[in-house]
């Protein structure tokens, strides 16, 4: 189990990042107003 520990941590962090990028970040980007040039 010890040698798989870094792989498990990395995959969990990647999973969290994917969930955040799909669920949390799009509303944040959409809520910002686009400045007119």
Rosetta blueprint (number, residue, H / E / L):
1 X L
2 X H
3 X H
4 X H
5 X H
6 X H
7 X H
8 X H
9 X H
10 X H
11 X H
12 X H
13 X H
14 X H
15 X H
16 X H
17 X H
18 X H
19 X H
20 X H
21 X H
22 X H
23 X H
24 X H
25 X H
26 X H
27 X H
28 X H
29 X H
30 X H
31 X H
32 X L
33 X L
34 X L
35 X L
36 X L
37 X L
